[in-house]
Every structure is written in structure tokens, then in C-alpha cells.
């Protein structure tokens, strides 16, 4: 019986190793899906150091004892961000009656333009329970990574830029632990009920 030469096996082996690598990469970097709680999700969240719209420092320690939502976006966002912030506002209007300490963190992925003053003006149109967070690029990048989120600057033809980013709304418990990602396509009352059940 003829023996297979090692060189003939190299191609299929490299292909198999590549497939395994892609699978591992997808598992490691895939963000949590709405309503999901998985072993990977346990890695969502962590220490951070940013400033709010009043230019006051905010860290994960300041959130202890208070459940909170987290949403990544930017003030120049044309549609997704204002829509999500409006939806979060509506949910907060319902939930804060039962959970008076609950807040939402709107973390800017565009700190170059989103200064505390800009964030303050922008958030004045939404529920006051939403706290805007920004900081230097390295600090923002660290939070994006900690929450397994995604953000990338996309140049535009007119010389300006926009931001491509994760649009997940994370629900965190009073210890800063990930609870679930909220499905914001549901009705406000349904989302509020889910938050009550989860916390």
C-alpha cells in the first residue's frame, strides 16, 4: 500500500488549523447577543476610569450598589445613537420607579469630538439618569475592550469621519457584573419587566 507523503498532508492540516483558529477567534471576540448569558459573557465589564458630562471622574467603584445599563455611541451619530438613547430614556422612566438607583452610562467612542461640554448639551434631551462618559483615547479604548465592544473610525469623502460601533445595550448588576444584553426592539414595558426579573 502506498504511503502518503508528509508534503501531501501539509495542505489539509494547515486548512484544519486555520478553521480551528477562526472558531476560537469568533468565540473570544463575539459580543453577547440580546438576552444571552454565557460563559463568555462573564468576561464582560471591568475597571474603568473616565469623566462624566460635568467633567467629574467616574470609575467602576462609583457604580457599586447600583444596577446600570451601558451603551457605546457618539454625539455625531445620525440615527442609531439618538434612537437608542430615547429608548433607554423610556425604559428608565418606567424602571426607576421600582429601582430608584438605576442609571445608564453612555460611553463615547469619539472622545476627540465628545468633550464633557458636548456630552452635557447632547444628553440634555434625554432622561437625566443617563450619564455621559468620555476621556482620553486610551481610556476609552480600554472600556471598549473590557465590554467586548467594537469601535472604528470611518473616514468620509468630505474629510470628516463617522464611527462604526457596537449598538448593544448591556445590563450590569450592582457589583458591576454582566447580567444580559437588552433587546431594545421590544416594547418599553417588556424591557422594563425583563430588567425587574433579572435584578
N, C-alpha and C positions, 0 to 999 in steps of 0.2 A: 504493500500500500504506500502510495507516495506521501511524503511528509510535507506539511505546509511550511514554506519559508517564513522566517520572522518578518521579513520586509512586507509580505502579503498581509500579515496580521496587523501591521502598524496603522494602516488607514482606518479600519473598523474600530480599533482600540481608541485611537485619537478622537474619532467621532463620538464614541460612547462616553469618553471622559468629558468632551465638550457638552453633551446633553446633561450629564450629571452636574456640571458646573453651572449651566443655565438654570437648572432646577433649584440648586442651592441659592443662587443669586436671587431668584424670584421669591423664595421663601424668606430670605433675610431682609429684602428691601420692600416687599409688598406691604402697603399701608393697610390698616384694619378696615374692613368693609362695614357698612351700616348694620348695626345690631349684632356684630360679631364680638365674641370674647374667646380668644385663642391663646395658646402658649406664647406665640409670638407677640400678641397684644400686651402681655405682661411687661414687655420691654419698652412700652410707650410712655413717654414722660421722663422727668428727671430734673435735676437742678438747673436753674437759670438765673440770670441777673440782667434785667432790663430797666427802662424807665417808663413811667406812665405818661398820660397826656398833660399832667401837671408837673412833669419833669422830676417826679419823685421816684427813687429806686424801688423796684419790686423784685422779690426773689420768690422761689418756691416756698420758703418759710412763711412768707406773708399770707399764703393761701391755706395754711394749716387750719383744719377745723371747718373749712368752708368748701362745699362742693362747687365745682366751676366747670364751665364749658371753655373750649379753646377753638379758635378759628383763625387760620392764616390768610392774609389778604393784603390789600394796599389801597390807599385812598384814590389813586388814579384809575382804579378798576372800573370799567364802564358798566358792567351789569351783574356779574356773579356776586361780587362782594356786597354791594348795597342790598341786593335781594336777600342774601344770607343774613346780613345784619338785621334787616327788617324782620325776617322770620325768627331770628334769635330774640329780638325785642318782643315779639308777640308771645313767644313761649315764656320768656321771663315775666311778662305781665301776668301770666297765669300762675306759674310755679312759685314766684316769690311770695305769694300769699301763704303758702304752706312751708316754703323753705326760704325764710327771710334773709339768710346769709348767702344765697346762691348768686354767683356772678358769672360773667363771661369775659374771657380775655381775647381781644382782637390783636393778634401779633402781626405787625407789619413785616412783609418780606421785601420792602422797598425803603430801607432806612435812609437812603440817600436823599429821598424827597420827603419822607414821612417823619418830620420833626415832631416833637411833642405839641407845639402850637398848631401844626397842620392837623394832627390827630384830634386835638381838642375841638377844633372847628368842625371837622368832619363828623365826629361822634355826637355832636350836639343834636343831631336829627334823630338819634336812636335812644333806646332805653338807657337811663343813667347807670344801670347795673353793668353796662359793657365798659370794660376798662381797656383803653388802647395802650399797647406796649411797643416800644421801639428801642433802638440802641445802636451801637456800632455794628458794622457788618459781621465781625467775628462772633459777637454775642448773639446776633440774630441767627447766623448760620448754625450755631451750637443748639439753639432751641429747635430749629427746623429738623436737625438731625436727631435730637432727643425724642421728638414726636413722630419720627419715621415719616416726615412730610417731604415735600418737594417744592423747590422754588428755583426759577431760572429766568434771567434777564433776556428779553427778546427784542432785538433792535427793530425799529420801524423805518420805513422809507424816508420819513421826514426828518430823520436824525434823532428823534426821541426814542423811547423804548416803552415796552409794557412788561408785565411779569406773568409768566406761566407758573401756576402754583396749585398745590393740593387744596381741594374745596371741602374737605371733611370737617364736620363739627364733632369734636371729641368731648365726651363727658368724663370728668375726673371726680373722684371722691374727696372727702375731706383730708385724706392723707396724701393726696397727690397721685393716687393710683388710678390707672386707666379702668373705666367701667365699661364703656361701649362707645361706638360711633353712632351718632343720631341720624336717622333717616329724615331729612328735612323736607322730603316730598309728601310726608304725611300731614294731616291736619294738625294745627297748633295744639288742640286738646289731646290728640293721640300722642304727640311728642311729650307733652306735659305729663300725661299718665305714665308713659314709659319712664320718665325721669323719677317720678314718685316711686315706681316699683323698684327701680334699680338702686336708689339711695336709701 
